[in-house]
Amino acid sequence: MVSFENTEIAFASKSNRDLNRAYRLFKLMGYPSLVNMGSGVLNTAMKMNLPIKGIVKRTIFRQFCGGETILDCDSTIEELNKFNVGTILDYSVEGMLDKEDFTDTVNELISTIIRANGEKAIPFAVFKVTGLANFNLLKRVNDENAEISEADRKALDLVIERIDTICAKAHEFGVPVFIDAEESWIQDIIDRICAMMMRKYNREQSIVFNTVQMYRHDRLQFLKDSIKEAKEQGYNYGVKLVRGAYMEKERARAEEHGYPSPIQPDKAATDRDYDLALEYVVQHIDYCKLCAGTHNEESSAYLAELLEKNNLDKDDRRIYFAQLLGMSDHISYNLSYEGYNVAKYVPYGPVKEVIPYLMRRAQENTSVAGQTGRELSLLIKEKQRRKSSSKPTKRK
């Protein structure tokens, strides 16, 4: 059974300075009020063009991002590849509003696909639909039974055209591409677009992947229905399974608008459905490709167990594990060391534009029970191990 306790393997790529920086960051993330206050101060400082870019770049940006450009990420790609960990280049600029911005994002995403072409070290590309479309437009067209204006219909056609351009390039180069999940009130339109792209580009293999958030109580059935549809219609299904990233926002909106929350009643239900989803996909792996995006040790170990039970090779190219850069290295590197396929999401983009992403990472670490404490305990364990191993042997 795979173990995640070996910190020598987990932090083999990290210098003492790297460990100390990570320790200080996660220590600060252990104080939610401090993180929330820091988020507001940071956003204000950036808007006022105060000279804090250097501080951000040397600390939280360095921990969670690969650089400001694809070229900047080369050293991270190379370093991860030394340990057989792949890179998923994630252009993490958010909040763009006009057509020119969307066009620039399409071009940048195509650049990530071109960079990944033929490169084993970069097994996937990824994008968010909200990087290519106005959020309010997606809200208005989310209900397929709702009447939408001609202007919205034309705008939606342009969004689909942008997505199709990216997926066509991914298909041309044979680079699988993840379409990330988002809030439930825009997810239905994203699911429909994903299915449209899969029908078009997944005939020979899984190129387009949908992302399924298992903290929603309806997603296990959605996953089963989606795989059944793919099988019946003769295309392959690509799925990235995650627990989810919008829980507090989802519950608050459901309460505000008076509809039942789409979120599972508790963490145990999410964990159960996540593992059941892993089981279901592995059982249907002849029609699927799977990326298990999780920082959960139990689910990661369970997927490793499922591969063994189903007589699948550890390095079966249809099954990947994935974690975020700067987090859960004990999972990523120990899995890779044991021979499993592993990749890290490597966000990049101009420092000012990726601040929202960085703040979410900080808040996620404070809100997820045990996450910061686990990271800290492992960092302390490795620091102590190195200190002990560097001591000279006493003469008898």
Secondary structure, 3 states (H helix, E strand, C coil): CCCCCCHHHHCCCCCHHHHHHHHHHHHHHCCHHHHHHHHHHHHHHHHCCCCCHHHHHHCHHHHHCCECCCHHHHHHHHHHHHCCEEEEEEECCCCCCCHHHHHHHHHHHHHHHHHHCCCCCCCEEEECHHHCCCHHHHHHHCCCCCCCCHHHHHHHHHHHHHHHHHHHHHHHHCCCEEECCCCHHHHHHHHHHHHHHHHHHCCCCCCEEEEEECCECCHHHHHHHHHHHHHHHCCCEEEEEECCCCHHHHHHHHHHHCCCCCECCCHHHHHHHHHHHHHHHHHCHHHEEEEEECCCHHHHHHHHHHHHHCCCCCCCCCEEEEEECCCCHHHHHHHHHCCCCEEEEEEECCHHHHHHHHHHHHHHHHHCCCHHHHHHHHHHHHHHHHHHHCCCCCCC
